[in-house]
Amino acid sequence: MKRKFWLIFLVVALILVGGTAGGLRIWYSKNLKPVSSSSEIEFFTVTSGSGVHQIALDLQEASLIRSVSAFETYVTTNNYRNKLQAGT
């Protein structure tokens, strides 16, 4: 009886973890897509001293990204955090 309980518990836990991971992956992929299908060039200025979070907020305010969190995750996981520079 105990063994059956643990087996059911394990299956449920795996389904929850898999569903959460899948949902996060879908959210992340959706939020990295372009905001617009326009090929028009948009200029954006990064103010000196701005951190990744502030840059993300400014980009979202300018409607150039969909999600601050997705942008920060992308920058961090691709080691761009220290490569962002002030300028246009």
Secondary structure per residue as TSV (DSSP state, phi and psi in degrees):
chain	resnum	aa	ss	phi	psi
A	1	M	-	360.0	-44.1
A	2	K	H	-63.0	-39.8
A	3	R	H	-63.3	-40.7
A	4	K	H	-64.7	-41.2
A	5	F	H	-59.1	-47.6
A	6	W	H	-66.7	-34.1
A	7	L	H	-66.1	-44.7
A	8	I	H	-64.2	-43.5
A	9	F	H	-59.0	-44.2
A	10	L	H	-64.1	-43.6
A	11	V	H	-62.8	-45.7
A	12	V	H	-62.7	-43.7
A	13	A	H	-62.2	-42.9
A	14	L	H	-63.9	-39.2
A	15	I	H	-65.0	-43.1
A	16	L	H	-64.5	-44.9
A	17	V	H	-65.3	-45.0
A	18	G	H	-63.6	-41.5
A	19	G	H	-65.3	-40.7
A	20	T	H	-65.8	-45.9
A	21	A	H	-62.3	-42.7
A	22	G	H	-64.0	-42.5
A	23	G	H	-63.2	-42.0
A	24	L	H	-64.3	-39.6
A	25	R	H	-63.8	-42.5
A	26	I	H	-64.2	-45.6
A	27	W	H	-58.8	-47.4
A	28	Y	H	-61.8	-47.7
A	29	S	H	-61.6	-42.2
A	30	K	H	-63.3	-40.3
A	31	N	H	-80.7	-7.6
A	32	L	T	-94.2	-6.8
A	33	K	S	-71.0	154.7
A	34	P	-	-58.8	146.1
A	35	V	S	-71.6	-33.4
A	36	S	-	-133.8	156.4
A	37	S	-	-91.3	1.5
A	38	S	-	-66.9	142.4
A	39	S	-	-98.8	9.0
A	40	E	-	-67.7	136.8
A	41	I	-	-78.8	130.6
A	42	E	-	-113.2	131.4
A	43	F	-	-96.0	142.1
A	44	F	-	-139.7	133.5
A	45	T	-	-106.1	127.7
A	46	V	B	-93.1	120.7
A	47	T	-	-74.6	139.8
A	48	S	T	-56.7	134.2
A	49	G	T	90.1	-5.0
A	50	S	-	-73.7	134.7
A	51	G	-	-88.6	176.4
A	52	V	H	-58.7	-42.5
A	53	H	H	-63.5	-44.5
A	54	Q	H	-65.9	-39.6
A	55	I	H	-60.7	-44.5
A	56	A	H	-62.2	-43.3
A	57	L	H	-61.0	-44.0
A	58	D	H	-65.3	-40.1
A	59	L	H	-64.0	-40.9
A	60	Q	H	-67.9	-39.6
A	61	E	H	-62.7	-33.0
A	62	A	T	-84.2	5.2
A	63	S	T	59.3	37.4
A	64	L	S	-102.9	-15.2
A	65	I	-	-134.9	160.1
A	66	R	S	-87.4	-38.2
A	67	S	-	-141.3	129.7
A	68	V	H	-62.5	-45.5
A	69	S	H	-63.0	-43.4
A	70	A	H	-64.8	-40.0
A	71	F	H	-62.9	-47.2
A	72	E	H	-62.8	-39.8
A	73	T	H	-64.4	-44.0
A	74	Y	H	-61.6	-47.4
A	75	V	H	-61.1	-43.4
A	76	T	H	-69.3	-48.0
A	77	T	H	-69.9	-22.1
A	78	N	T	-101.7	13.0
A	79	N	T	56.5	41.1
A	80	Y	-	-100.0	-3.5
A	81	R	T	-53.0	-43.7
A	82	N	T	-94.3	5.5
A	83	K	T	-104.5	-7.1
A	84	L	-	-74.2	135.0
A	85	Q	-	-128.7	154.0
A	86	A	S	-67.5	148.5
A	87	G	B	137.0	-172.9
A	88	T	-	-109.1	360.0
